[in-house]
Amino acid sequence: MAEKDEKGASKGGMTVREAGRKGGQKVRDERGHQFYEEIGRKGGETVRDTHGHEFYEEIGHKGGQKVRELIQAGKKKAGE
């Protein structure tokens, strides 16, 4: 939605959000699904090369602990 002046009239420009959405749609239309797969793969490889195997072990462990906590909380709530 475009910004408004103090009287509520449109200033004629677009918000940052609108510009981002418009740009994202243009990239999607021009480059397609394959583009996002490629940049996602490159990003994953960069994280792997930067942080190493231990990083994935650590975040996997943290995720598993969180799931365990949520299950325990659910069981406790169901028992009440």
C-alpha positions as CSV (number, residue, x, y, z in Angstrom):
1,M,0.0,0.0,0.0
2,A,1.4,3.4,-0.9
3,E,2.2,5.9,1.8
4,K,-0.3,8.6,2.7
5,D,0.3,12.3,3.5
6,E,-1.2,13.9,6.6
7,K,-4.6,14.4,4.8
8,G,-4.8,10.7,3.8
9,A,-4.0,11.2,0.1
10,S,-1.6,8.9,-1.6
11,K,1.9,10.2,-2.2
12,G,2.1,8.2,-5.4
13,G,5.1,6.0,-4.5
14,M,5.2,2.5,-3.2
15,T,6.3,1.1,0.1
16,V,9.4,-0.9,0.6
17,R,7.2,-3.9,1.1
18,E,5.4,-3.4,-2.2
19,A,8.7,-2.9,-4.0
20,G,10.1,-6.1,-2.5
21,R,7.1,-8.1,-3.5
22,K,7.1,-6.7,-7.0
23,G,10.8,-7.4,-7.4
24,G,10.4,-11.0,-6.1
25,Q,7.6,-11.7,-8.4
26,K,9.6,-10.4,-11.4
27,V,12.6,-12.7,-10.5
28,R,10.2,-15.6,-10.1
29,D,8.7,-15.0,-13.5
30,E,12.0,-14.4,-15.2
31,R,14.1,-17.1,-13.7
32,G,11.7,-19.8,-12.4
33,H,11.9,-22.6,-9.8
34,Q,15.3,-23.9,-11.0
35,F,17.0,-20.6,-10.0
36,Y,15.8,-20.9,-6.4
37,E,17.0,-24.5,-6.2
38,E,20.4,-23.5,-7.4
39,I,20.9,-20.6,-5.0
40,G,19.6,-22.7,-2.2
41,R,22.1,-25.5,-3.0
42,K,25.0,-22.9,-3.2
43,G,23.9,-21.4,0.1
44,G,23.8,-24.8,1.8
45,E,27.3,-25.7,0.4
46,T,28.6,-22.3,1.7
47,V,27.3,-23.0,5.2
48,R,28.7,-26.5,5.1
49,D,32.1,-25.2,4.1
50,T,32.1,-22.4,6.6
51,H,30.7,-24.2,9.7
52,G,31.5,-27.9,9.0
53,H,29.9,-31.1,10.1
54,E,29.8,-30.3,13.8
55,F,27.5,-27.3,13.1
56,Y,24.8,-29.6,11.7
57,E,25.2,-32.0,14.6
58,E,24.7,-29.2,17.0
59,I,21.6,-27.7,15.4
60,G,20.2,-31.2,15.0
61,H,20.7,-31.9,18.6
62,K,19.1,-28.6,19.6
63,G,16.1,-29.4,17.4
64,G,15.7,-32.9,18.9
65,Q,15.8,-31.4,22.5
66,K,13.1,-28.9,21.6
67,V,10.9,-31.7,20.1
68,R,11.4,-33.7,23.3
69,E,10.4,-30.7,25.4
70,L,7.3,-30.1,23.4
71,I,6.2,-33.8,23.6
72,Q,6.7,-33.8,27.4
73,A,4.7,-30.5,27.7
74,G,1.9,-32.0,25.6
75,K,1.8,-35.2,27.7
76,K,1.8,-33.2,30.9
77,K,-1.1,-31.0,29.6
78,A,-3.0,-34.1,28.4
79,G,-2.6,-35.6,31.9
80,E,-4.2,-32.6,33.7
